[in-house]
Amino acid sequence: RCSSVLPRELSPTAEAVDMSEGRRSSVGSGSESATRLSRVEERETLHNLNSRLQYFLSRMKELEARNGELQAKVDTGSAAAKSHNDSMRAVYERELAKVDT
């Protein structure tokens, strides 16, 4: 079973790490640092979305497997009920034939 919890959205911060260069940049230090922050936020958003997609796909596989198990039980139960109904019909028809004779 998947025990993952949906990741939370990461809130933007005034200071972010530039992943490509390993440096810190502050907002307001110019358009270059704003671009770096924007890229970091974009990476964080993509990471978050990828994590959520992975969770949902995993959950979907779990539910499909469970659905298959339940469908097999339903099919087994239906077959058993049909068998029981057929045997009861045979008993009823024999009793009815006795009464008619």
C-alpha positions in Angstrom: 0.0 0.0 0.0 1.1 3.5 -0.7 1.5 5.4 2.5 2.7 8.6 0.9 1.2 11.9 1.8 0.7 14.5 -0.8 3.6 16.9 -0.8 2.7 20.4 0.3 3.2 23.4 -2.0 6.4 25.1 -1.3 6.0 28.8 -0.6 8.3 31.2 -2.4 11.0 32.7 -0.2 13.0 35.9 -0.4 16.2 33.8 -0.7 16.7 30.8 -2.9 19.5 28.4 -3.9 20.5 28.5 -7.5 20.6 24.7 -8.3 22.9 25.0 -11.3 25.7 26.9 -9.5 25.0 26.2 -5.9 24.9 29.9 -4.9 22.4 31.8 -3.0 20.6 34.8 -4.5 18.3 37.3 -3.0 15.2 38.8 -4.6 15.7 42.4 -5.5 19.4 42.1 -6.5 18.6 42.7 -10.1 16.9 40.9 -13.0 19.6 38.1 -13.0 18.8 37.1 -9.4 15.1 37.4 -10.0 15.5 35.0 -13.0 17.5 32.6 -10.8 14.8 32.7 -8.2 12.2 32.2 -10.8 14.0 29.2 -12.1 14.4 27.8 -8.6 10.7 28.3 -8.0 9.9 26.6 -11.3 12.1 23.6 -10.4 10.4 23.4 -7.0 7.0 23.5 -8.7 8.0 20.9 -11.2 9.3 18.7 -8.4 6.1 19.1 -6.5 4.0 18.3 -9.5 6.1 15.2 -10.3 5.8 14.0 -6.7 2.0 14.5 -6.8 1.8 12.7 -10.2 3.9 9.8 -8.8 1.5 9.6 -5.8 -1.6 9.6 -7.9 -0.2 7.0 -10.3 0.8 4.8 -7.4 -2.7 5.2 -5.9 -4.4 4.4 -9.2 -2.4 1.2 -9.5 -3.4 0.2 -5.9 -7.1 0.9 -6.7 -7.0 -1.0 -9.9 -5.5 -4.0 -8.2 -8.1 -3.8 -5.4 -10.8 -3.5 -8.0 -9.5 -6.7 -9.7 -9.7 -8.5 -6.4 -13.2 -7.3 -5.7 -14.3 -8.2 -9.2 -13.0 -11.7 -8.7 -15.0 -12.0 -5.5 -18.1 -10.8 -7.2 -17.7 -13.3 -10.0 -17.1 -16.1 -7.6 -20.2 -15.1 -5.6 -22.3 -14.8 -8.7 -21.2 -18.3 -9.8 -22.0 -19.7 -6.4 -25.4 -18.0 -6.3 -26.3 -19.3 -9.8 -25.2 -22.8 -8.8 -27.4 -22.6 -5.7 -30.3 -21.3 -7.7 -30.0 -24.1 -10.2 -30.0 -26.7 -7.5 -33.0 -25.2 -5.8 -34.8 -25.0 -9.1 -34.2 -28.7 -9.7 -35.5 -29.5 -6.2 -38.6 -27.4 -6.8 -39.3 -28.9 -10.1 -39.0 -32.5 -8.7 -41.4 -31.6 -5.9 -43.8 -30.0 -8.4 -43.6 -33.1 -10.6 -44.5 -35.3 -7.5 -47.6 -33.1 -6.8 -48.8 -33.2 -10.4 -48.7 -37.0 -10.5 
